[in-house]
Amino acid sequence: MTASTDELGERLARLEEHVAHQQRAIEELSDQLNEQWKAIETLQTRQKKLVERFVVVEDQVREAPPVTKPPHY
């Protein structure tokens, strides 16, 4: 029964090590996800601002003075 107890102890140690590695991987993935989410929010904000600026420029182009004939015609 001693061999069985030793085997169980080794197995338990391997499982604990495996869980610790998985926990670390999950934490790293969570950190990366948070960083990516912040980057996405920043990009969305910048994109909205660019769209607003584009609309302003587009409106200015549309408001060009009408083309009229010069007075010598």
N, C-alpha and C positions, 0 to 999 in steps of 0.2 A: 504494500500500500504506500510505501515511501516514494517509490518511483512515480506512482500516480499523483501523489501530492506535489512532487517536484515538477511533473509535467503540467499540472494545473497552474502552479505558480508561474512557470515560464509562459504558459499560454495567457494567463491574466496580465503578465507584464507586457507581452506583445500587444494585447488588446488595448491596454492603457496607453502604450506608446502610439499605437495607431490612432486612437481617439485624440490624443494630444496633437498629432500632426494634422488631423482633420480640423480640429478646432482652430489651429493656427491658419490653415488654408482658408477657412471660412472668414476669419477676421481680416485676412489680407484681401479677400474678394469683396468683403463689405467695405473696406477702406477705398478700394479701387472704384466700386460702384458709387460711393459718395463723391469722390473726386470727379467722376464722369458726369454725375448729375449736376454738380456745380458748373462744370464746363458747358453742359447743355443749357442750363439756365442762362449763363452768360451769353452764349451764342444766340439764344432766342431773344434776349433783350437787345442785342446788337442788331439782329435781323429786323426786329420791329422798328428800331430807330432808322435803319436804312430804308425800309419801306416808306416810313413817314417822310423822310428826306426826298425820296424818289417821287412821291406823290406831289410834294411841294414844287419840285423842279418841273415835273410834268405839267402841273397847273400853270406855271410861269410860261412854259413854252406854248401852251394853248392860248394864252392871253396876249399873243403877239398882235401888234397893231394891224388892222386890215390893209391889204395892198390896195393902193389907190393910184390912179393915173397921175403922172407928173403934170404940172400946170402947163407945160408947153405943148400938150396934145390937144 
